[in-house]
Amino acid sequence: MSSLVREAQLRLPDAGQWQYVGEGNKNIVFAYQRSDEHFTGGLLRLRKTELKSLGGRAEHDTLDDILFAQNIIRPLVNIEGNSNYIPLMTPVNLDRQFLEEMSVAAQPHRPESRLHQVLDIEQKIGILTANMAPVEGDLHEFAVEIKASKGSMVPRLH
């Protein structure tokens, strides 16, 4: 088992303390809405899976995302010795009841175009990270998300 998994000892606040923010193709994102200093300003990224294939992804997918950010992107964006441009990503242990509650809370906010996927209630690890989105009305800051992608390889010409 990865040392990152062993370090994931932080206990998450109840599902009712998180608010749906949005989602992409792989994750649903929730923002912490209370005042616990460990979570204030935090985002929780939870994996999704196809509706027809519940019980999907292995924990190594989530850990790969964390390792990619820490070991590849963070050193690349280390501008003038400041790596604070890339927030730390902390693995957090998840349980089924918490995930079921998060799924129910998110459902009314989800766009119809995303309903072919559901929150993966079988996942064991989520990602806690800082919310880097600008504060509403602040036009001087912006956030960019850099993602790992398998993409497609152009075949070699012989």
DRENDO-1510 file (C-alpha; in Angstrom, 1 decimal, always signed):
<recs>
REC; n; res; u; v; w
REC; 1; MET; +0.0; +0.0; +0.0 .
REC; 2; SER; +1.3; +3.5; -0.9 .
REC; 3; SER; +2.6; +5.7; +1.9 .
REC; 4; LEU; +0.1; +8.3; +0.6 .
REC; 5; VAL; -2.7; +6.0; +1.6 .
REC; 6; ARG; -1.3; +5.6; +5.1 .
REC; 7; GLU; -1.0; +9.4; +5.4 .
REC; 8; ALA; -4.7; +9.8; +4.6 .
REC; 9; GLN; -5.7; +9.9; +8.3 .
REC; 10; LEU; -7.6; +13.2; +8.2 .
REC; 11; ARG; -11.3; +12.7; +9.1 .
REC; 12; LEU; -13.6; +14.6; +6.8 .
REC; 13; PRO; -16.5; +16.7; +8.1 .
REC; 14; ASP; -20.0; +15.5; +7.6 .
REC; 15; ALA; -21.4; +15.5; +4.0 .
REC; 16; GLY; -23.8; +18.3; +5.0 .
REC; 17; GLN; -20.8; +20.7; +5.4 .
REC; 18; TRP; -19.8; +20.5; +1.7 .
REC; 19; GLN; -21.4; +22.2; -1.3 .
REC; 20; TYR; -21.5; +21.0; -4.9 .
REC; 21; VAL; -19.2; +23.3; -7.0 .
REC; 22; GLY; -19.1; +21.5; -10.4 .
REC; 23; GLU; -17.8; +18.6; -12.3 .
REC; 24; GLY; -15.7; +17.5; -15.2 .
REC; 25; ASN; -15.6; +14.1; -16.9 .
REC; 26; LYS; -13.8; +12.3; -14.1 .
REC; 27; ASN; -14.5; +14.2; -10.9 .
REC; 28; ILE; -17.2; +16.0; -8.9 .
REC; 29; VAL; -15.9; +18.9; -6.8 .
REC; 30; PHE; -17.3; +20.1; -3.5 .
REC; 31; ALA; -16.3; +23.1; -1.4 .
REC; 32; TYR; -16.2; +23.1; +2.4 .
REC; 33; GLN; -18.7; +25.5; +3.8 .
REC; 34; ARG; -17.9; +25.8; +7.5 .
REC; 35; SER; -15.1; +27.1; +9.7 .
REC; 36; ASP; -12.9; +24.2; +10.7 .
REC; 37; GLU; -9.3; +25.5; +10.1 .
REC; 38; HIS; -8.2; +22.2; +8.5 .
REC; 39; PHE; -10.8; +22.5; +5.7 .
REC; 40; THR; -11.7; +26.2; +5.3 .
REC; 41; GLY; -11.0; +27.1; +1.7 .
REC; 42; GLY; -10.8; +23.4; +0.8 .
REC; 43; LEU; -12.1; +21.5; -2.2 .
REC; 44; LEU; -12.9; +17.8; -2.2 .
REC; 45; ARG; -12.4; +16.0; -5.5 .
REC; 46; LEU; -14.4; +12.7; -5.8 .
REC; 47; ARG; -14.3; +10.3; -8.7 .
REC; 48; LYS; -17.2; +9.5; -10.9 .
REC; 49; THR; -18.0; +6.3; -12.8 .
REC; 50; GLU; -20.3; +5.4; -15.6 .
REC; 51; LEU; -23.8; +4.6; -14.5 .
REC; 52; LYS; -23.7; +1.2; -16.1 .
REC; 53; SER; -20.4; +0.2; -14.5 .
REC; 54; LEU; -20.6; +1.0; -10.7 .
REC; 55; GLY; -17.8; +0.0; -8.5 .
REC; 56; GLY; -15.2; +1.2; -10.9 .
REC; 57; ARG; -11.9; +2.8; -10.3 .
REC; 58; ALA; -9.0; +1.6; -8.3 .
REC; 59; GLU; -7.4; +3.8; -5.6 .
REC; 60; HIS; -4.2; +4.0; -7.7 .
REC; 61; ASP; -5.9; +6.4; -10.2 .
REC; 62; THR; -6.4; +8.9; -7.4 .
REC; 63; LEU; -2.9; +8.4; -6.1 .
REC; 64; ASP; -1.5; +8.8; -9.6 .
REC; 65; ASP; -3.2; +12.2; -9.9 .
REC; 66; ILE; -1.6; +13.3; -6.6 .
REC; 67; LEU; +1.8; +12.0; -7.6 .
REC; 68; PHE; +1.6; +13.6; -11.0 .
REC; 69; ALA; +0.8; +17.0; -9.5 .
REC; 70; GLN; +3.6; +16.7; -6.8 .
REC; 71; ASN; +6.3; +15.1; -8.9 .
REC; 72; ILE; +5.8; +16.5; -12.4 .
REC; 73; ILE; +3.7; +19.7; -12.4 .
REC; 74; ARG; +4.9; +21.2; -9.1 .
REC; 75; PRO; +8.6; +21.2; -10.1 .
REC; 76; LEU; +7.8; +22.6; -13.6 .
REC; 77; VAL; +5.8; +25.5; -12.2 .
REC; 78; ASN; +8.3; +26.3; -9.5 .
REC; 79; ILE; +8.7; +30.0; -10.4 .
REC; 80; GLU; +11.5; +31.8; -8.7 .
REC; 81; GLY; +11.6; +29.1; -6.0 .
REC; 82; ASN; +7.9; +29.4; -5.2 .
REC; 83; SER; +6.0; +26.2; -5.7 .
REC; 84; ASN; +2.8; +27.6; -4.1 .
REC; 85; TYR; +1.2; +28.0; -7.5 .
REC; 86; ILE; +0.3; +24.3; -7.3 .
REC; 87; PRO; -1.7; +23.5; -4.2 .
REC; 88; LEU; -0.9; +20.4; -2.2 .
REC; 89; MET; -3.2; +17.5; -2.8 .
REC; 90; THR; -4.0; +15.4; +0.3 .
REC; 91; PRO; -5.5; +11.9; +0.0 .
REC; 92; VAL; -8.4; +11.4; +2.3 .
REC; 93; ASN; -10.1; +8.2; +3.3 .
REC; 94; LEU; -13.7; +7.8; +2.2 .
REC; 95; ASP; -16.5; +5.5; +3.4 .
REC; 96; ARG; -19.6; +4.4; +1.5 .
REC; 97; GLN; -22.1; +6.3; +3.7 .
REC; 98; PHE; -20.3; +9.6; +3.2 .
REC; 99; LEU; -20.2; +9.1; -0.5 .
REC; 100; GLU; -23.9; +8.2; -0.7 .
REC; 101; GLU; -24.8; +11.3; +1.2 .
REC; 102; MET; -22.5; +13.4; -1.1 .
REC; 103; SER; -24.2; +11.9; -4.1 .
REC; 104; VAL; -27.7; +12.7; -2.9 .
REC; 105; ALA; -26.7; +16.3; -2.0 .
REC; 106; ALA; -25.1; +16.9; -5.5 .
REC; 107; GLN; -27.9; +15.4; -7.6 .
REC; 108; PRO; -30.2; +18.5; -7.8 .
REC; 109; HIS; -27.3; +20.7; -8.9 .
REC; 110; ARG; -25.8; +18.4; -11.6 .
REC; 111; PRO; -26.2; +19.3; -15.2 .
REC; 112; GLU; -28.4; +17.0; -17.2 .
REC; 113; SER; -25.5; +16.4; -19.7 .
REC; 114; ARG; -23.5; +14.8; -16.8 .
REC; 115; LEU; -26.1; +12.4; -15.5 .
REC; 116; HIS; -24.7; +9.4; -17.5 .
REC; 117; GLN; -22.1; +9.3; -14.8 .
REC; 118; VAL; -22.5; +9.0; -11.0 .
REC; 119; LEU; -20.4; +9.4; -8.0 .
REC; 120; ASP; -18.3; +6.3; -7.4 .
REC; 121; ILE; -19.6; +5.1; -4.0 .
REC; 122; GLU; -17.0; +2.3; -4.0 .
REC; 123; GLN; -13.9; +4.6; -4.1 .
REC; 124; LYS; -11.8; +4.5; -1.0 .
REC; 125; ILE; -9.7; +7.7; -1.4 .
REC; 126; GLY; -10.6; +11.3; -2.4 .
REC; 127; ILE; -8.4; +14.4; -2.9 .
REC; 128; LEU; -8.5; +17.4; -0.6 .
REC; 129; THR; -6.9; +20.5; -2.0 .
REC; 130; ALA; -7.1; +24.3; -1.8 .
REC; 131; ASN; -9.7; +26.2; -3.8 .
REC; 132; MET; -7.6; +28.2; -6.2 .
REC; 133; ALA; -10.6; +29.8; -8.0 .
REC; 134; PRO; -10.6; +33.6; -7.7 .
REC; 135; VAL; -12.9; +35.2; -5.2 .
REC; 136; GLU; -16.0; +36.5; -6.9 .
REC; 137; GLY; -15.4; +40.0; -8.2 .
REC; 138; ASP; -11.6; +39.7; -8.1 .
REC; 139; LEU; -10.5; +40.4; -11.7 .
REC; 140; HIS; -6.8; +40.3; -11.0 .
REC; 141; GLU; -6.5; +36.6; -10.3 .
REC; 142; PHE; -7.3; +33.5; -12.4 .
REC; 143; ALA; -6.8; +29.8; -12.0 .
REC; 144; VAL; -5.6; +27.3; -14.7 .
REC; 145; GLU; -6.1; +23.5; -14.3 .
REC; 146; ILE; -3.3; +21.4; -15.8 .
REC; 147; LYS; -4.4; +17.8; -16.4 .
REC; 148; ALA; -2.6; +14.6; -17.2 .
REC; 149; SER; -4.0; +13.2; -20.5 .
REC; 150; LYS; -3.2; +10.0; -22.3 .
REC; 151; GLY; -4.1; +11.8; -25.5 .
REC; 152; SER; -3.1; +10.1; -28.7 .
REC; 153; MET; +0.3; +9.4; -30.1 .
REC; 154; VAL; +1.2; +10.2; -33.7 .
REC; 155; PRO; +2.5; +7.0; -35.3 .
REC; 156; ARG; +6.2; +7.2; -36.2 .
REC; 157; LEU; +7.0; +7.6; -39.9 .
REC; 158; HIS; +9.5; +5.0; -41.1 .
</recs>
